[in-house]
Amino acid sequence: MTLENAVRAFAGIMVLVSVALTVWVSPHFVWLTLFVGANLLQSAFTGICPAANMLRKLGFRPGHAA
């Protein structure tokens, strides 16, 4: 799995988990969903992604752009 795919998978998992926590645990978990969305938006404009840095350290390597 490439780094880009891992970042997208991680973001998707975080959104699904945070929505589930919002529904079944506490409505305050909606802040986690908003944080993930805001992080995705800022990384699109700045190119800085903390999740990508973490996953790179875990051994994921960038793929080739199509």
Biopython code that builds the backbone (N, CA, C, O; Angstrom):
import numpy as np
from Bio.PDB.StructureBuilder import StructureBuilder

atoms = [
    (1, "MET", "N", (0.852, -1.165, 0.000)),
    (1, "MET", "CA", (0.000, 0.000, 0.000)),
    (1, "MET", "C", (0.903, 1.235, 0.000)),
    (1, "MET", "O", (1.872, 1.311, 0.756)),
    (2, "THR", "N", (0.574, 2.180, -0.845)),
    (2, "THR", "CA", (1.373, 3.394, -0.921)),
    (2, "THR", "C", (1.002, 4.353, 0.213)),
    (2, "THR", "O", (-0.032, 4.194, 0.863)),
    (3, "LEU", "N", (1.842, 5.327, 0.434)),
    (3, "LEU", "CA", (1.599, 6.325, 1.473)),
    (3, "LEU", "C", (0.298, 7.077, 1.221)),
    (3, "LEU", "O", (-0.470, 7.317, 2.152)),
    (4, "GLU", "N", (0.049, 7.447, -0.021)),
    (4, "GLU", "CA", (-1.162, 8.200, -0.353)),
    (4, "GLU", "C", (-2.413, 7.392, -0.041)),
    (4, "GLU", "O", (-3.377, 7.917, 0.516)),
    (5, "ASN", "N", (-2.394, 6.109, -0.404)),
    (5, "ASN", "CA", (-3.542, 5.248, -0.112)),
    (5, "ASN", "C", (-3.713, 5.047, 1.385)),
    (5, "ASN", "O", (-4.836, 4.998, 1.886)),
    (6, "ALA", "N", (-2.602, 4.932, 2.097)),
    (6, "ALA", "CA", (-2.664, 4.752, 3.542)),
    (6, "ALA", "C", (-3.252, 5.990, 4.225)),
    (6, "ALA", "O", (-4.021, 5.867, 5.178)),
    (7, "VAL", "N", (-2.894, 7.171, 3.744)),
    (7, "VAL", "CA", (-3.445, 8.403, 4.318)),
    (7, "VAL", "C", (-4.946, 8.466, 4.082)),
    (7, "VAL", "O", (-5.703, 8.801, 4.993)),
    (8, "ARG", "N", (-5.382, 8.147, 2.869)),
    (8, "ARG", "CA", (-6.822, 8.160, 2.589)),
    (8, "ARG", "C", (-7.562, 7.127, 3.417)),
    (8, "ARG", "O", (-8.650, 7.402, 3.923)),
    (9, "ALA", "N", (-6.983, 5.935, 3.565)),
    (9, "ALA", "CA", (-7.614, 4.891, 4.371)),
    (9, "ALA", "C", (-7.692, 5.316, 5.841)),
    (9, "ALA", "O", (-8.713, 5.119, 6.499)),
    (10, "PHE", "N", (-6.606, 5.899, 6.345)),
    (10, "PHE", "CA", (-6.579, 6.360, 7.733)),
    (10, "PHE", "C", (-7.636, 7.442, 7.968)),
    (10, "PHE", "O", (-8.343, 7.412, 8.975)),
    (11, "ALA", "N", (-7.744, 8.392, 7.045)),
    (11, "ALA", "CA", (-8.738, 9.465, 7.179)),
    (11, "ALA", "C", (-10.149, 8.888, 7.142)),
    (11, "ALA", "O", (-11.005, 9.297, 7.927)),
    (12, "GLY", "N", (-10.398, 7.954, 6.249)),
    (12, "GLY", "CA", (-11.715, 7.337, 6.166)),
    (12, "GLY", "C", (-12.073, 6.580, 7.428)),
    (12, "GLY", "O", (-13.203, 6.663, 7.909)),
    (13, "ILE", "N", (-11.115, 5.844, 7.967)),
    (13, "ILE", "CA", (-11.358, 5.105, 9.205)),
    (13, "ILE", "C", (-11.635, 6.065, 10.354)),
    (13, "ILE", "O", (-12.535, 5.833, 11.161)),
    (14, "MET", "N", (-10.864, 7.140, 10.425)),
    (14, "MET", "CA", (-11.069, 8.119, 11.499)),
    (14, "MET", "C", (-12.450, 8.764, 11.415)),
    (14, "MET", "O", (-13.096, 8.975, 12.442)),
    (15, "VAL", "N", (-12.910, 9.078, 10.203)),
    (15, "VAL", "CA", (-14.232, 9.674, 10.044)),
    (15, "VAL", "C", (-15.313, 8.683, 10.470)),
    (15, "VAL", "O", (-16.237, 9.046, 11.197)),
    (16, "LEU", "N", (-15.201, 7.434, 10.021)),
    (16, "LEU", "CA", (-16.204, 6.434, 10.390)),
    (16, "LEU", "C", (-16.222, 6.171, 11.891)),
    (16, "LEU", "O", (-17.292, 6.059, 12.488)),
    (17, "VAL", "N", (-15.052, 6.072, 12.498)),
    (17, "VAL", "CA", (-14.987, 5.852, 13.945)),
    (17, "VAL", "C", (-15.577, 7.037, 14.696)),
    (17, "VAL", "O", (-16.328, 6.854, 15.654)),
    (18, "SER", "N", (-15.242, 8.249, 14.269)),
    (18, "SER", "CA", (-15.739, 9.422, 14.976)),
    (18, "SER", "C", (-17.249, 9.578, 14.820)),
    (18, "SER", "O", (-17.918, 10.023, 15.752)),
    (19, "VAL", "N", (-17.793, 9.223, 13.667)),
    (19, "VAL", "CA", (-19.248, 9.275, 13.497)),
    (19, "VAL", "C", (-19.916, 8.231, 14.393)),
    (19, "VAL", "O", (-20.931, 8.517, 15.029)),
    (20, "ALA", "N", (-19.352, 7.030, 14.446)),
    (20, "ALA", "CA", (-19.905, 5.992, 15.320)),
    (20, "ALA", "C", (-19.855, 6.425, 16.780)),
    (20, "ALA", "O", (-20.819, 6.224, 17.519)),
    (21, "LEU", "N", (-18.743, 7.015, 17.200)),
    (21, "LEU", "CA", (-18.633, 7.504, 18.578)),
    (21, "LEU", "C", (-19.628, 8.624, 18.848)),
    (21, "LEU", "O", (-20.181, 8.715, 19.945)),
    (22, "THR", "N", (-19.858, 9.474, 17.857)),
    (22, "THR", "CA", (-20.827, 10.556, 18.007)),
    (22, "THR", "C", (-22.234, 9.996, 18.203)),
    (22, "THR", "O", (-22.993, 10.490, 19.036)),
    (23, "VAL", "N", (-22.574, 8.972, 17.439)),
    (23, "VAL", "CA", (-23.921, 8.397, 17.514)),
    (23, "VAL", "C", (-24.113, 7.600, 18.802)),
    (23, "VAL", "O", (-25.139, 7.744, 19.467)),
    (24, "TRP", "N", (-23.132, 6.755, 19.164)),
    (24, "TRP", "CA", (-23.349, 5.805, 20.248)),
    (24, "TRP", "C", (-22.740, 6.197, 21.585)),
    (24, "TRP", "O", (-23.114, 5.623, 22.607)),
    (25, "VAL", "N", (-21.821, 7.148, 21.619)),
    (25, "VAL", "CA", (-21.174, 7.474, 22.898)),
    (25, "VAL", "C", (-21.549, 8.880, 23.356)),
    (25, "VAL", "O", (-22.174, 9.056, 24.402)),
    (26, "SER", "N", (-21.164, 9.871, 22.570)),
    (26, "SER", "CA", (-21.417, 11.253, 22.972)),
    (26, "SER", "C", (-21.433, 12.152, 21.739)),
    (26, "SER", "O", (-20.604, 11.991, 20.843)),
    (27, "PRO", "N", (-22.365, 13.091, 21.690)),
    (27, "PRO", "CA", (-22.397, 14.022, 20.556)),
    (27, "PRO", "C", (-21.156, 14.908, 20.470)),
    (27, "PRO", "O", (-20.914, 15.537, 19.440)),
    (28, "HIS", "N", (-20.377, 14.961, 21.533)),
    (28, "HIS", "CA", (-19.164, 15.784, 21.520)),
    (28, "HIS", "C", (-18.077, 15.215, 20.608)),
    (28, "HIS", "O", (-17.143, 15.927, 20.241)),
    (29, "PHE", "N", (-18.193, 13.940, 20.241)),
    (29, "PHE", "CA", (-17.213, 13.351, 19.332)),
    (29, "PHE", "C", (-17.322, 13.923, 17.921)),
    (29, "PHE", "O", (-16.470, 13.642, 17.078)),
    (30, "VAL", "N", (-18.354, 14.719, 17.650)),
    (30, "VAL", "CA", (-18.452, 15.376, 16.348)),
    (30, "VAL", "C", (-17.248, 16.292, 16.135)),
    (30, "VAL", "O", (-16.887, 16.582, 14.994)),
    (31, "TRP", "N", (-16.628, 16.745, 17.212)),
    (31, "TRP", "CA", (-15.441, 17.590, 17.093)),
    (31, "TRP", "C", (-14.283, 16.828, 16.462)),
    (31, "TRP", "O", (-13.470, 17.421, 15.753)),
    (32, "LEU", "N", (-14.196, 15.532, 16.707)),
    (32, "LEU", "CA", (-13.162, 14.722, 16.072)),
    (32, "LEU", "C", (-13.400, 14.649, 14.564)),
    (32, "LEU", "O", (-12.458, 14.739, 13.777)),
    (33, "THR", "N", (-14.649, 14.488, 14.172)),
    (33, "THR", "CA", (-14.990, 14.476, 12.745)),
    (33, "THR", "C", (-14.611, 15.803, 12.100)),
    (33, "THR", "O", (-14.033, 15.824, 11.013)),
    (34, "LEU", "N", (-14.931, 16.892, 12.755)),
    (34, "LEU", "CA", (-14.587, 18.217, 12.229)),
    (34, "LEU", "C", (-13.076, 18.415, 12.162)),
    (34, "LEU", "O", (-12.573, 19.022, 11.216)),
    (35, "PHE", "N", (-12.354, 17.914, 13.148)),
    (35, "PHE", "CA", (-10.899, 18.028, 13.142)),
    (35, "PHE", "C", (-10.290, 17.278, 11.959)),
    (35, "PHE", "O", (-9.396, 17.793, 11.287)),
    (36, "VAL", "N", (-10.774, 16.064, 11.707)),
    (36, "VAL", "CA", (-10.255, 15.275, 10.582)),
    (36, "VAL", "C", (-10.529, 16.004, 9.266)),
    (36, "VAL", "O", (-9.647, 16.092, 8.412)),
    (37, "GLY", "N", (-11.739, 16.525, 9.099)),
    (37, "GLY", "CA", (-12.079, 17.253, 7.879)),
    (37, "GLY", "C", (-11.240, 18.509, 7.707)),
    (37, "GLY", "O", (-10.770, 18.799, 6.607)),
    (38, "ALA", "N", (-11.051, 19.254, 8.789)),
    (38, "ALA", "CA", (-10.236, 20.469, 8.716)),
    (38, "ALA", "C", (-8.778, 20.134, 8.400)),
    (38, "ALA", "O", (-8.120, 20.866, 7.661)),
    (39, "ASN", "N", (-8.274, 19.038, 8.952)),
    (39, "ASN", "CA", (-6.915, 18.624, 8.680)),
    (39, "ASN", "C", (-6.749, 18.244, 7.217)),
    (39, "ASN", "O", (-5.743, 18.592, 6.598)),
    (40, "LEU", "N", (-7.726, 17.532, 6.654)),
    (40, "LEU", "CA", (-7.666, 17.176, 5.231)),
    (40, "LEU", "C", (-7.671, 18.431, 4.356)),
    (40, "LEU", "O", (-6.941, 18.513, 3.368)),
    (41, "LEU", "N", (-8.494, 19.395, 4.726)),
    (41, "LEU", "CA", (-8.578, 20.632, 3.952)),
    (41, "LEU", "C", (-7.279, 21.427, 4.022)),
    (41, "LEU", "O", (-6.789, 21.893, 2.994)),
    (42, "GLN", "N", (-6.715, 21.588, 5.214)),
    (42, "GLN", "CA", (-5.475, 22.359, 5.320)),
    (42, "GLN", "C", (-4.324, 21.647, 4.631)),
    (42, "GLN", "O", (-3.450, 22.304, 4.065)),
    (43, "SER", "N", (-4.301, 20.309, 4.664)),
    (43, "SER", "CA", (-3.206, 19.602, 4.005)),
    (43, "SER", "C", (-3.295, 19.704, 2.486)),
    (43, "SER", "O", (-2.279, 19.621, 1.796)),
    (44, "ALA", "N", (-4.498, 19.884, 1.968)),
    (44, "ALA", "CA", (-4.657, 20.072, 0.522)),
    (44, "ALA", "C", (-4.026, 21.387, 0.077)),
    (44, "ALA", "O", (-3.502, 21.481, -1.033)),
    (45, "PHE", "N", (-4.076, 22.403, 0.939)),
    (45, "PHE", "CA", (-3.547, 23.708, 0.579)),
    (45, "PHE", "C", (-2.086, 23.911, 0.976)),
    (45, "PHE", "O", (-1.350, 24.622, 0.292)),
    (46, "THR", "N", (-1.665, 23.289, 2.078)),
    (46, "THR", "CA", (-0.309, 23.530, 2.562)),
    (46, "THR", "C", (0.665, 22.420, 2.217)),
    (46, "THR", "O", (1.874, 22.645, 2.171)),
    (47, "GLY", "N", (0.142, 21.209, 1.972)),
    (47, "GLY", "CA", (1.006, 20.067, 1.705)),
    (47, "GLY", "C", (1.590, 19.460, 2.973)),
    (47, "GLY", "O", (2.414, 18.548, 2.903)),
    (48, "ILE", "N", (1.170, 19.959, 4.129)),
    (48, "ILE", "CA", (1.658, 19.438, 5.408)),
    (48, "ILE", "C", (0.581, 18.527, 5.987)),
    (48, "ILE", "O", (-0.541, 18.964, 6.241)),
    (49, "CYS", "N", (0.928, 17.257, 6.195)),
    (49, "CYS", "CA", (-0.036, 16.288, 6.700)),
    (49, "CYS", "C", (0.597, 15.475, 7.826)),
    (49, "CYS", "O", (1.463, 14.638, 7.572)),
    (50, "PRO", "N", (0.174, 15.713, 9.065)),
    (50, "PRO", "CA", (0.740, 14.966, 10.192)),
    (50, "PRO", "C", (0.535, 13.452, 10.043)),
    (50, "PRO", "O", (1.412, 12.676, 10.424)),
    (51, "ALA", "N", (-0.591, 13.030, 9.502)),
    (51, "ALA", "CA", (-0.836, 11.593, 9.323)),
    (51, "ALA", "C", (0.166, 10.993, 8.336)),
    (51, "ALA", "O", (0.658, 9.885, 8.551)),
    (52, "ALA", "N", (0.470, 11.716, 7.258)),
    (52, "ALA", "CA", (1.439, 11.217, 6.281)),
    (52, "ALA", "C", (2.824, 11.100, 6.908)),
    (52, "ALA", "O", (3.548, 10.142, 6.641)),
    (53, "ASN", "N", (3.193, 12.071, 7.741)),
    (53, "ASN", "CA", (4.491, 12.002, 8.419)),
    (53, "ASN", "C", (4.558, 10.794, 9.344)),
    (53, "ASN", "O", (5.575, 10.103, 9.396)),
    (54, "MET", "N", (3.473, 10.539, 10.076)),
    (54, "MET", "CA", (3.434, 9.397, 10.987)),
    (54, "MET", "C", (3.498, 8.076, 10.208)),
    (54, "MET", "O", (4.241, 7.167, 10.577)),
    (55, "LEU", "N", (2.713, 7.981, 9.130)),
    (55, "LEU", "CA", (2.686, 6.746, 8.345)),
    (55, "LEU", "C", (4.015, 6.518, 7.618)),
    (55, "LEU", "O", (4.431, 5.374, 7.436)),
    (56, "ARG", "N", (4.674, 7.587, 7.209)),
    (56, "ARG", "CA", (5.993, 7.453, 6.577)),
    (56, "ARG", "C", (6.986, 6.846, 7.563)),
    (56, "ARG", "O", (7.801, 6.002, 7.191)),
    (57, "LYS", "N", (6.915, 7.279, 8.823)),
    (57, "LYS", "CA", (7.802, 6.731, 9.853)),
    (57, "LYS", "C", (7.487, 5.262, 10.144)),
    (57, "LYS", "O", (8.350, 4.520, 10.614)),
    (58, "LEU", "N", (6.251, 4.849, 9.864)),
    (58, "LEU", "CA", (5.854, 3.450, 10.059)),
    (58, "LEU", "C", (6.248, 2.562, 8.887)),
    (58, "LEU", "O", (6.047, 1.348, 8.930)),
    (59, "GLY", "N", (6.816, 3.172, 7.827)),
    (59, "GLY", "CA", (7.342, 2.369, 6.733)),
    (59, "GLY", "C", (6.607, 2.465, 5.415)),
    (59, "GLY", "O", (7.003, 1.809, 4.451)),
    (60, "PHE", "N", (5.546, 3.262, 5.336)),
    (60, "PHE", "CA", (4.848, 3.435, 4.063)),
    (60, "PHE", "C", (5.674, 4.325, 3.150)),
    (60, "PHE", "O", (6.257, 5.312, 3.599)),
    (61, "ARG", "N", (5.726, 3.984, 1.889)),
    (61, "ARG", "CA", (6.517, 4.740, 0.909)),
    (61, "ARG", "C", (5.605, 5.389, -0.117)),
    (61, "ARG", "O", (4.589, 4.810, -0.501)),
    (62, "PRO", "N", (5.963, 6.604, -0.569)),
    (62, "PRO", "CA", (5.164, 7.277, -1.588)),
    (62, "PRO", "C", (5.074, 6.444, -2.863)),
    (62, "PRO", "O", (6.020, 5.750, -3.237)),
    (63, "GLY", "N", (3.915, 6.528, -3.523)),
    (63, "GLY", "CA", (3.719, 5.825, -4.791)),
    (63, "GLY", "C", (4.040, 6.731, -5.953)),
    (63, "GLY", "O", (4.479, 7.866, -5.769)),
    (64, "HIS", "N", (3.821, 6.231, -7.136)),
    (64, "HIS", "CA", (4.054, 7.008, -8.356)),
    (64, "HIS", "C", (2.752, 7.645, -8.806)),
    (64, "HIS", "O", (1.722, 6.977, -8.901)),
    (65, "ALA", "N", (2.804, 8.939, -9.081)),
    (65, "ALA", "CA", (1.604, 9.639, -9.547)),
    (65, "ALA", "C", (1.232, 9.142, -10.935)),
    (65, "ALA", "O", (2.092, 8.830, -11.759)),
    (66, "ALA", "N", (-0.061, 9.077, -11.167)),
    (66, "ALA", "CA", (-0.552, 8.564, -12.465)),
    (66, "ALA", "C", (-0.390, 9.603, -13.552)),
    (66, "ALA", "O", (-0.746, 9.353, -14.703)),
]
sb = StructureBuilder()
sb.init_structure("model")
sb.init_model(0)
sb.init_chain("A")
sb.init_seg("    ")
for serial, (resi, resn, name, xyz) in enumerate(atoms, 1):
    if name == "N":
        sb.init_residue(resn, " ", resi, " ")
    sb.init_atom(name, np.array(xyz, "f"), 0.0, 1.0, " ", f" {name:<3s}", serial, name[0])
structure = sb.get_structure()
